[in-house]
């Protein structure tokens, strides 16, 4: 391989790695915001991203009536029509993902926060049964029925083990997130085709090369992703720093009980935090479908793990850390896959996660949302 080809390949990998990293970063914001406020990892956030991709698909096909192909060609749009379609699809994805995150907080997380043993036991037992039921069936109604049968015995054992009056343990939140994640993925799979194949989203934007950067092609979709990600990240930073609700988020992240005493509505702050994280995931969903033109019912699984890795890498609970971690991970994946082969791309993310947890568990920046000067 000539030096020029190596040089150009390096910059191609760098550009595409940064674009992928920006998508990781936007999804990672949901993990880092929720952890910064609740000190809990929302492992259902990956499915919030997945729901956003289907929001894009539905808005393009059902709202705008754009078919996958028109006369054997891609349904490209241009000018004001293209801008309107992209904006409306982005808003649709953000609304769907944001609403999903709010429903998740109200149904899976809020019942467990501050719940006593009796109430927490019932919720935890039901979610435990829901997770276990997926071993026997992939039908939602069947799983709900199995969960209802399991609820009683597990709840009884839970109350016997934990003293009455204690709050629900962190394991309850983890099971809630896993159960909600599997339920959302399975619901979309049930709604979709029987073979659960990949959905190809209509490509309304022609991916033209705008210019070259050290021999690497800079496509228009790359530019849109970069500009959109920076705008969304900047808007979130300004919201957290400059608004009253943003100050409430930082106050709850630093000390929830003190914030409550000082008059902060903690429940509202947590709800807004989930909403913001979901909206960021929706924006990431639009950018993902714009670049990769596809989605599927379990598309959030690996991407969610990688985005969580990006959040840990940059510093879990740190907004700027999510951006840094996402870009670093995207570059590491691209460089690593070019050296070891594409089949190792997903393994690289797990290696990075394990390395960070062993040697730098606080991440590169290592500040929480409550302490960071975001």
Beta strands, then each sheet from edge to edge (+ up, - down):
strand 1: 69-70
strand 2: 73-74
strand 3: 199-200
strand 4: 209-213
strand 5: 216-219
strand 6: 294-295
sheet 1: 1+ 2-
sheet 2: 3+ 6-
sheet 3: 4+ 5-
end
